[in-house]
Structure formats: structure tokens, C-alpha cells
Amino acid sequence: MTAFDQLSEPIRKYIRDKKWESLRPIQEAAIQRIIPTDNNYILISRTASGKTEAAFLPILSKVNFKETGVKVLYISPLIALINDQFIRVESLCEYLDVPVTKWHGEASKSAKDRLLKNPEGIVLITPESLEAMFTNKPYNIHHLFSSLDYIVIDEIHSFLGSDRGTHLQSLLNRLQRINIKKFCVVGLSATVSDANQYKELKVFLGDPDRTKIIRDTTPKPINTVFKYFGGAVDELPLPLLKDLYIKTRDSKVLIFPNARGRVEEVAVKLKQISERVGGHKNYFSHHSSVDKEVREYVEFFAKNSTLQNFCISCTSTLELGIDIGNVDEVVQIDATHSIASLIQRVGRSGRREGKTSNLFLYATGKWSLLQSLACWLLYKENYIEPIPVNNKPYDVLVHQILSMVKGSSGIAIPQLLNEIQANLTFSNIETEAVEEVITHLIGIDFLEKIGNEVVIGIEGEIVVNTKDFYSLFETPVFFKVSGNGVKIGELPLSPQIRPHENIYLSAKIWSIIDIDYQTKKIEVVPAMDGKKPMFLGDPADTAYKIREKMLEILISKEKYDFLEEAAQDIIDLLRKEFSIFTINDFRTERPLLGSNKNLTFYSFTGSKINRTLHFLLNTLDVKNVLSDTDSSFEIEDRTSSEFISILKNRVLNKDVNILLVELLEESPGVIDFSKWGKYLPLQYQAALLAEKYFDFEGCDTYLQHLIMVENNL
């Protein structure tokens, strides 16, 4: 029996009406496995290969939607992705007369009310909206989701290795606890590549033996050109912008800079160039600070623009699976923070069958070019960064304790401990540690103990009764920006935000005329010239393998046909700079540059190991300045032999945990990478630092194998 024959007749009719010539490979495989079994599945296939239908075609054919309750829960990392997928899923479900409901902060209240009156069909939701229901209306969780058959997790890779992913794990466990039967999970991803990642995915779903991987390895051709334009630091060089305009003016294009401020700079300046030469006007910006209605208009325009070309400068808001139609080219400005991100972005072009993906990469600095090249070569080798594993997520534990207590309006401590112990997400955290965390939360008035029960305390009420509570990521305070009564977007408060300052936002230039600090509103009017806005945010970590690849490129003589001449010249220049070191093994040897004053140690290792090295050197009273951009340490007042001896011996006068507690006492802001970590007892904050911010085990392994290579005299 073919995969098509296994589908229900309404679904077969849908396929015939859509005039599909055939099923995609991932769809064929998924149908033949999902329908006859009750396993969990992870569907891995490149972007735009039909993964959504691969999940829903067999699920819709298999599930009995006449039974009471919501039968399928679709979980997405983005509201915009839910809105996009809603159209596709609803179109499918029309053939089965199965209702589909969006449930998030921007969704229709009347649609939610209808669902509550008659729980049925399919619900599309974000983890944060699910958390809000657990916290505020747990009876709705039971009412709606106690008879689930399937959970579909879209873009599952975007959750892995993050607090948000750990949070989702906990929510899945809590859902399973209230479900009358064991539901199945189907995860969708484009960026999981090796056996180690498969293992972590299976653990993530909580049932490794019952979780199977289905992967479509069909390659997609990609045309790649790397360009280099050095010069301006604060602003993009004008020659780059002119070249970018010429290369993209006759195409449908997505441009990915690495920051929201640069997104606006690109959109505004390309639009200005286009206006001067009489080009098209379809230049947009798309990121989380652009107003929702504006973003939706941009998505609608792109999806329905068959004749007009367009250019959207964007962040990761368009990196994931939102279908915005047929994009011809993707442009990346400077290195992506990860290979996984590069894969997602490249896949945004050539989405239609038989089309080639086109990638232009512009670098504005020599190290950015080198990192971009390393990422690309690793991508060609099918390498993707390993998934960071947080075995003891104490910070997420704090959040979930508050959620459980708030949702139950008070809970007996033994029952709370039982709920946590039953949650596989926290299986590696000892009961004693959980009890200490609860005691600490009582001590800081986040919880209040009444007899043998705990309820939310006075300080806890302040935290749990805000929308910000439902998420595991920090959201800075934003001011709403409006002009003539029309909302344009949001901006964080910074020294740049003051009256008469001109800024870019939503691909236009505005002059600030008034700031209302009480209502957090900024009034603007159109302007002729301005500056890109400043957005807060820490740069993402770079993986060890990327840095190692950068060194491998530097000691090789290989030429790359996808590098334009200026880019190849920069790589050759960097190679010349490092030719003073005789390095034969890029895996173990590292350059140590000696001069009359200082040493420069090029570690060529990952960001977490660099941070750990920096911390250890500080504890050993070695004056050092770390630059993670080029993975280098400037070392003061030490000879090369002294420095080599220090790294080899690594003699600490105190236990690492004691040193971490001292670091937290001196610099409490170091824990700010974790939204909920600051509410932990100090020893668990230290454990969190060791697990998520530093990498002592990796650093120790690195130093054990390290061979210093000094510059030739």
C-alpha cells in the first residue's frame, strides 16, 4: 500500500484538489510510519520541503476528531509562525470539518470562547500562552487538553539548549500528567544533523526508546558569493550599500544583518538609494520592535507579490518557517552566530521545487569574514553545533515552582515536591536541593508558608501577576513609538532617545518630538535624516568547532572560488599575519605572539571556554583582556614561559564553587543571563554559572591538549 493510499479519503481529495504531482520524500516516509504506530517522531528535512504537511497529513487521517476535547496541539516558537501555519492547517482541516483555533495574546477572544464552550479540533499555541493557562486558569488546561492524541512542535531545534526549551519540556511533562492517555509528539526541524543531536532530541521528548527520527537528506543546490567591504565601524560602508543595491534591485530579497539597529540602517539607506535612481519603493524592515500590523503587512505583501520585487531587511523573525513566498536571494551581513542559523537563512530562498538557493555574504571586518567562511565550510561538511545540555536547570525550577503554586492557589509542600519529582525535566536535581530552593523562595517572600502549605508571597505576587512572568527570556522595557496617532513600533530607552533626535524605525526616518516617561510613549514626526536606533542585547556565543575551523583556514593555502577578489585578499592577508607561527596541527596548537610589552594569546576556542579561561586567569592574578571577536587574550606583565607555565599548571588556591560564589558577591549582575537565576540561593547561582555561562570541563580538556606555538623570531 502506498503512502497516498494510507491517507483518509478527505485528505486524498485535498491532495487531488491541490493538484500535487506527488508527495515529497519526507511526507512519504512520515505517512508510512506515523499512521500505523504510536511512536514519537522527529521529522528532519530542509526548509520548504513540506514538513508541516508531513506531520498533519497522517495525523489528520489517523485521529478521531469526533471524540470530545482538543485532539492535536501545535506548539510554535513564534506568534507570526502560528498565524502563517493557521492558514495552511485550516485549509487542510476544511476537508474534515475540523475546527482550528489560534491561542495566543493577539488571537481572537471570540474564537477562544467558542473553544472553551466546545473543546475540539486543533489548537495552535506558544509555550508562553500555555504557561499563562497553567498559571492563571489551570481548569482550562484540564478542560481543553486532557484527551490529546498528538502534540506537534514546529521548529523544535529553536527550543533545544535554551531556557525556553527546558520550560517547554516541563510544560510537556505537566500536560502528560493531566492527560487521560499517553499522547504522541511529532517534532519538525531543518537543522539537526548528527547522532548526538538525535540523542538529545529523544531525551527532550522524555521517551527516547519510543522516539524515532525520520530524515530526508535530499541536498539543495546553493549559489554562494562572499564579498568584503572594510571601512566604517558604526555605519555600513557606502560602497557596500551601493553594491548591495545593484545586486538586489531586480530581485525578491531577504537581508539578514545581525542586529535590529543595523536592520533599520539597511532598509532606510537602500530605500534612499532606490529613490535617487528611480528604483522600486518596496523596502521594508521586519523585527520584533516593528509594530505587529506593519510586520503582518510586510509578510502579506511579500507572499502576494508575484510581479513586484521587494527587499526585506530582517532579524530572526523571518529566519524560521514563515512562508513569505518565492524569495530569489538571501543576503547575510557579517557572520551568523551559528551554523544552524545560517542553514535556516539560506533555506529562505529558492523555496519552490526545482529552484536554487542564492546566498550573498557581505563581511565588514576581517574576523567576521573568516568566521563566515568557517561557518560555510562546516555547513558544507554537514556540521551543526552540538546542543548545550543543562542537566540541572535550577532557574527554570524557580519559575515552575511559582507557576505550580500560583496555578493551585496554594499547595501542600509534599505535593509540590511530588509534582517536581514526577517532572522529568528536573530529574537530575536532588530533592534536598528542591527543598532548599523552596525555603529560599519563602525567605525572600516569593512564597509564604501557611502550615504545611505554600502560597504566593507578597514579593512573588508582584512577579507572577505580570505578562512578563510567562516567558523564560528577559524582555527590556520598551516605549511605544507613534506618529500622528499611528503606532510604528517600540524602542528601548537609551541615551539616544531624547527630543529632537532623529531615528530609523520601520524602514523610515523619524524625529522625536516628545517622550512621556509615565505612559512609556514616544511621539515622532517624519524626518529627512537620522541614525540607526540602539538596541540592547548580548552577542551570541560562538562554538568551539567554528573557531577551530577559522585556524584551519589560516594555516591552509586553499583558494575558494566563491570568494570575490577583495574577500580572498583579506583571507590571504590574515594568513600572512599568522605565517610567523609554524602551526602543523590546528586541533591542539595555538599561536602565542610575543612583543616587547605584552603577549597576545590566540585561543581559537569557543566563547564559553574563552570566558572560563578569562575567569581562571583573573583568579590567578594574571592581567588579561579578552576579545571574543578574534578569540584573543592580551596578557600583561608576563613572559611567554611564565604564561605557558601558568596555563599548564592551572593551580587554583580555592575550590571553583567558592570562587564562583565570590564572583557573584562581587558582581551579582553576572547571573543576569538567566532571568530567574537571580532568585536562587547563591550556591545554586554558582552551579548555574558553572553549567551555562562557563565550561570548566571543556576548558580543562582544552588546556590538557594545548601546545603553544610562539612567533618565529
N, C-alpha and C positions, 0 to 999 in steps of 0.2 A: 504494500500500500504506500503510495507516495505521500509526501508531507501535505500536499494540497488536499488529497482525499481524506486525511485525518481531521481536517477542519470542519466545523459545523457548516450547514448549508447557508445560513445568513452571511457568514464570513466569506465563504466561497463566492457568494453573489457580490459582496463588496469588492473582492479582487477582480471579478469579471467586469463589474461596472467601471472600475478604475482603469481597466484595460492594461493591467500589468502583463507584460510578456512572460515573466517568470518570477519565482520567489528568489530573493537574494540568498547567498550561501548561509549567512548567519540565521536567516529565517527558516530555511530548510532544516538546519540542524536543531534549532530551538524547538520547532513544532514536533519533531520526531522524538524528542526527549522529554519535553515538559508535559505533553498530553498523557503519556502512559505512566508517568512516575510521580512521586510526591517528594522529590528531592528539591533542595535549593539549587539555583543555577546562577552563575556569573557569565553574562554574555559579553565577550570582548571582541570588538570589531572597530575598524577605523571610523572616523567621523562621517556622517551621512551615508552609512551603509545599511540603514533600516533596522537599527536595534530596537527602537520603540515598538515597531510593528512585530519584530521578532518575539518580544515579550507578550504583547497583547493579543496577537492572533491566536496562539494556543490557549492562553488564559481565558479569553472570551469564549472560545469553543468548549472549554472544559468546565467552567464554573456554572453552577446552578443559581442564577440570579433571582429565581422565584422564591428562594429561601429568605427569611427575614434578616435584616441587617445589612450593613455595608460589607461587600464581599471582597473588594480589592481596594487597597490603599496605596496610592502612588506618592512617593516622597521625593521631593526635589530640593536642591540647594538654593534655587532662585525662584522668586515670585514670577519674574519675567519668563522663566522656562516653563513654569506651570501654566501661565496664560497662553504660551505658544503651544504646549503639548495638549492643552484642553481642546483646542480646535481639532487636532488630529484624532484624539481619543474619542471625542464626541461624534466625529464623523463615522468612526468605526462602529460606535455603540448605537447609532441610529438604526442600524440593520438588525439590532437585537432588542430594540426598545428598552435599553438600559440607561438610566439617568447617570449623568456625570456632574459632579459638584466640585467647584473650586473652594478651598477653605484656607484663606489667609487674610491678613489685615486689610487688604484692599479689595477683597471679594464681596459680592453682593450679599447683604444681610438677609434679603428675602429668600435667596437660594439656600442659605444656611438654615433658615427657619423651616423651609419645606423639608429639608433633610432630617431635621430633628423631629418633625412630626411623623415622618415616614422614612426611617433609615433603610437605604437600599442603594444598589449600584456601586459606583466607583467614586472615590474621593481623592482629590489631588491636594497635597498639603506640604508645608515646610516643617522641618523639625521644631522651629520656634513656635509655630501655631499649635503643633501637637503638645509641646511643653505648656503653652498657655492653657490648653484644655485640661491637662493633668493637674495644673496648679489651681486653677480657678473653678473649673466645672468638671471634676472627675466623674460625676454621674453621666456626663455626656460621652466620656470615653467608653464606659460600660454600655451605654445605650447604643452607641454607633458602632463600636469596633470589637465587640465581644464574640463575633462569629465570622471573623476574617478568614478567607481562604488563601489570599495572596497579598504580599507586600512587594511592590516594585520600587527599587531605589535607583533613580536616574543619576548619572554622573557619579557613581559610587566612589571613584578614585578621588573626587574632590573632598570627600569626608575623611579619607584614610590618613592616619598620622596626625590628626588635629584634635583640639579640644572639642570642636563641633562634631567630629566623628565619634569620639568617646561618648559625648552626650547622646548622639543618635543610637549608639549601642545600648546605652542604658534605657532609652525610650523603647527600643525594640524588646528588650527583656521585660519591661513593665507591661507592654502590650501583650506579650505572650502569657504573662501571669494572669491577666484578666480574660484571656481568650478561652472559649469552651473547647477548642481543639488546637492542634499544632498547625499554625499556618506555614505556608511556603514563602520563600523570599527569592526574588529574581533581581539581581543587580546588573546595571548596564555601565559599560566603561569602554573608552577608546585608548586608554593609556596604561594598561597593566601588561607587563611583558615577560616576566620570568617566574620560575618555580617558587622562589622565596616570596614574591608578591602574591602568588596564588595562595600560599600557606596563610599569609596574613589576612587575605580576603576571607578565607574559610573561617578563620578564628573570629574575624569581625562579625560574621553572621551567627556565631555561637554554636555551630554544629558542623565541625569540619568533615566528619565522616559522611554526612548527608548532603554536603555541598559539592557540586560538580562545576567544572569550568568548561565552557564552550567558546572556542576562539577561532575566528576567521582571520587567517594570516595573508589574505589576498593583498599584495602590495599596491600602492597607488603612486603613479609617476609624479615627481615633483621637479619643476624647473626652479633652480636657485641661483641668485646673483647676490654677492656680498659687495657692499660699497663702503668706502671710508671717506669721511669729511671731518677733519680735525678743525680746531679753532675755538670758537666761543664755548664757554662753560655754562653760563647762566641761561643763554638762549641758543637755539639751534642755529648753526651757520647758515647764512643766506644761500650759499651755493648748494647746500644740501636741500633746502626747501625748493629752490628752483629746479633741481634735478628731480626731486620727488614729484613736483607738479607735472613736469614734462612726461615722466614715466607713467603717471596715473590719470592724466586728464581725460583719456579716452576709454576709461575702464570703470568697472564697478569694484570698489576697493575698500578693504578694511585696513586701517593703520593702527598698530599697537605700540604706542610709547609705553614707558614703564611707570608713569605717574600721572595723576589726574590733571595737575597743572600743565604738564607737557602735552597732554591730550588737547587741552584748550588752545595752547600755543600753536599746535599743528593745524587744528581746524580753522582758527582765525587767520593765520598767515597764508595758508593755501587758498582760502576764500579771497583774501586781499589780492593775491597774485592773479587768481582767476578773473576777478572783477577788472583788473587793469588790462588784461589781454583779451577780454570778451569771452571767457570760457563759461562753463555751466555754473549754476549757483548752488548746486546740491552738495554743500559741505556741512557736515554735522559733527557734533561731539556726543559721546554716549558714555556715561559713567554714573556711579551711584549718587553723585551730587547734582546731576541734571534732573529737573523735575520729571516725575513719573509720566505725565501726559506727553511731555516732549519726547522722552525716550520711546514711548509707545508709538508716537507719530513717526519717529525715525525708523523704527522696526517695520511699521506698516508701509512706509514709503519704499524702503529697500526691497521688501518682499514683493511688492506690486509694481516695481519699476522695471518693466521689460524693455522699454525703449530709451529711457534716460539713464545716463551714467551718474554715479554718486561716489562720494568719499566719506566714510565714517571713521573719525578718529576716536578710539575707544580703549577701555581697560578690559579687565577680565569679565565685565558684564556681557560682552559678546564673545567671550572665549569658549563658553560652554555651548550646549546644543541648540540654542535658539535658531530656528530656521529663518534666515533673512533673505532667502532667495539665492540667485546664482551670482556669487562673487567671483570675479575674474582673478583678482590678485590680493595677496596679503603682504603687508609691509610691517616689519618689525624694526623699531628704532632702539638700538642698543640691545645688549644681551638679555634674554629672558632669564627669570630667576631659576627656572628648572627646565629639564628636557620634556617633562610631562606637559608643561605649559606650552612649549614650542610645538609639540605634537598637536595639541588642541587648536592652536592658532593656525598652523599650516593647513589643517583639515578644514578650515572655514572656506577655502577657495576650491574651485573645481568639484563642488558637491554633487553636481549632476553626473549621472552614469556616463563613463567614457571621457570625462573632462580631466585635464591635467591640473594639479595644484601649482600655483605660481607664488614664489616667495622672494621678496626683495628684503635684504637685511642691510640697514644703514647703521654704521658704527661712528660714534663721535669721539672715541678715545681708543688708544692702542690696546689697553687691557680689556675693554669692552669687546673690541674686535676679536681678540684672542679667545675670550670666553665664549663668544658667539660661535666661533669656529669649532671650539672644543665641543660645545653642545650639539652642533650639527653633525660632527663626525661620530659622536656617541649615539646620536639618533639613528644614523645610518647603520650603526652596529647593533641596533635594536636594544640599546641600553636605556633603562629608565631608573631614576633614583630609587634606592630602597625606601620602603615605608617606615618612618620612625614609629617605634612602638613605645607606648607609655604603659608600663606594667602596673604602676601604682598611681592612678590618676586622682591624687588627693584633692586637687582643686575642683574637679568635676564632682567628686564625692560631696564637697561642701554644698555645691549648687543643688544636687539631687536630694540631699538631706532636707534642705529648706523647702524644696518642691514637695517632697512627700509629707512633711509636717503641715505645710500650708494647705495642700490638697485634702488632707484628712481632718483639718481644723483641730489638730491635736492628736497625738498618737502615743501609745504606751511605748516606753523605751525598748522593752524586749521585742515588741512587734516591729519597731523601726529597725532594730538590729537584724531581725529575721528578714525583712524586706531587702536590706542591703546585702546580706549574705546570700540571698537567693538570686541576686543580680550578678550574672557572670562578669559584667564589666568591672566589678570590684572584687573579684575572686582572689586576687593576689594581695589584697590589703587585709592585714590581720585584724581580728575582732577587737583586740586591745587598742589598736590604732584608731579604729572607728569610734570606740568609746571615748578616747582622748579628744578626738575632733569634736564630738558632740559636747563634751564637757567644756571645751574651749569656746564653742559657739554659745553655750549658756553663759560663760564668763564674760563675753563681750556683748551680751544682751541681744544676740541674734535669735536665741531660743530662750524660753523661760520654762523652768521645771515646776510642775504643779503635781505634787505627789509622785506617782510613778510615770507621769506623762510629760511630754514636752509640747509646748505651743510656740508660735512665733513670738519673739520678744519685741521690745519697743524699738530697738535699732533694726531688727530684722524686718519689722513692718515697713520701715522706710525703703528697704531694699526690694522686698518681694512685691510691693504694690506699685511697681513701675513697669512700663513696657520693656525697659532695658533688662529686666530680670530674666526674660525667656531665652536670651541668647548667651552663648559662651564666649563671644568676642566683644571687645571693648568698643563702644560707639562714642566718639567725641561729641561735644556739644556743637551743634550746627545752628546757624542763623538762617532763617528763610529769606531768600532774595526775591524781591518782587519789583516790577516796573509797570507803572500805570495800572495797578490792580491785577496784573497777570503774574502768577508765580513762575519764576525762571529756574530756580534750583536752590541749593543750600551751600553755605560756605562755613568752614570752621573759623573761629575768631583767631586772628593773628595780627602782628604789628602792621601788616599791610592793609588790614580792614579798618579804614578810617575815612571820614568825609573828604570828598574831592579826589580820592584815589580812584584810578581807573583800573578795571579788571576785565579778564576774559571769563565768560561763563556761557554755556550752551552755544558755543561757536560764534559768539557776538561780543562786542566790547561795550562795557557799561561804566558809568561814572557814579560813584556812591554819593548820594545827596543827604542821606540820614540813616542813623543807626539807633534803633530802640533796644537798649540792653535789657529792659524789663520783659518785653514780649519776644525778644530774640528775633527781630526783623530788620532787614536791610532794604532800604528803598533806593532804586537806581534809575538812571535815565540813559538812553543810548549815548555813546561817545565815539570818538574817531580813532583814538589810540590808547593803549594801556599795557598792562603786564599780566603774565600768567599768574593765577592765584596760587598761594602756598597751601598745601595740604600736609597734615601731619601723617607720619607713618614710618615704620622701621623697614629698612631694606631686608629682603628675604635672604635666608641662608643659602649658601652655595654648597653643593655636595662635594665630598672628597674626590670622587671619580672625575668630576669636571676639572678640578684644579690639577689633578694628576695628568689629565689629557692635555691641559694647557702646557705643562712642562714637556710632555712628549712631543708636542708640536714644535716647541722651541729648539729641541735638540735634533730634530729631523731636518732633512733637506727637501722634503716633498713639496711640489708645487700643486696648487689646486685650481682647476680650470674654472670654477665658479667664483673665484676672487677676481674682481676687477683690478686693473694695474695698480691703482693707488692703495688698495687693500693689501695686495701681495707685497708691495713695497714696505708697508708698515710691519707685516709679519717678518720680512727679511731684516728690517731694522732691529726689531726685537731679538731676532736670532743672533744678529751681530753683537748686540749688547750682552747677550748671555754666552757668547762664544769664548769669553775669558774663563769659563768654567769647563773643565773636562768631565762631563757627565755621561756615563755609559748606561746607567740603569735609572729610568725615570720613576721606578717604583720605590726605591729606597734612598737615592742620593738627592741632596738638596743644596742649592747654592748658598754660600756664605761670603758676602762681599766685605772685604776689609779695606779701610781707608785710614788716613792719619788720625781722624777724630772718632768716628763711630763704626759700628758693624751694621750691616743690613743682612738679615736672615730671610730668605725667601722660602717659606714653609711649603707652599703649593699643597695645602691640605684644606679640608672643609672648614666652614665658618665656625662650627661648634668646637672643633679641635683647636682652631686658632684662638677662640675665646678662652678655652681651657688652658692653653699654653700661656696666654697673656696673664691669666689669673695666677697660675703657678709661678711664673717669673716674678710677679709682684710680691707674692708671699716669700720669695727667696731674695727680696730686695734688689732685684735686677731692674734697673730703669729701662723701660721699653715702651715704644709707641707702636701700636698695631694698626696697619691699614689692611682691612679685609678686601679692598678693591683689587690690590695686586698681591694679596696674601704675603705681606712682608712685615718684618719687625725691625724697627730702628733700635739698636742696643747701645746704651751709653756706658762709658767708663769701664769697659771690659775688653780684654784681649780676646782674640779668637780662641786661643787654647783654654782660657778661663770659661768662656761661654760654652764651648763644647763640653767641657768637664761638668758644668752645671746641668746641662740638659741630659747628659748621660747618667749622672748620679741621682738627680731629682730628689735630694734629701730634704724632706719637709720636717719642720720642728713641731708640727701639730697634726692631729688627725684631720682629714679633709672635711669631715662633717663639722668639726669645731671651727675650722677656717670659714666655711660657708655661713655658719651662724654669725660669726664675727662680721662677715661681709654684709649680711642682712641688717645687722645692728648699725653698721656704719652707713650703709647705702640701702635703705629699705625700698627705694624705687627700682632696684634691680629685679624685683619679683613682678614688676608691672606688665611683663609679657603675658602673665596669666591673670585674667580678670578676677578669678575667685581665689587665687593663691594667697593673696594678702590677708585673708580671713582665717588662715591656718595657724596652728601653733608653730613657733619658729623652727623646731626640728623637722617639721613636715614641709615647711617652706624650703628648708635646706635640701631635703630629699627631692623636692620638685626641681630645684635648681640643678641638682646633680643629674637628674633624669632628662630634663627637657631643654635646659639652657646650655649646660656644659656636656662634655663627653669624656669622662676621665678614663674609662676603659679603652676607648678608641685612641685617646691621646697617649696612653701608656704603650699600646701596641705600636703606634706610630714612632714613639721615641726609641723603643726597643730595636727597631729596624733601621733607624735613621743613620745615614752616613753623610757627614758634612763634606762638601767639596768647596775648598777655598779658591778664590780667583787666582789665575796664573799671574805671576809677577814678571 
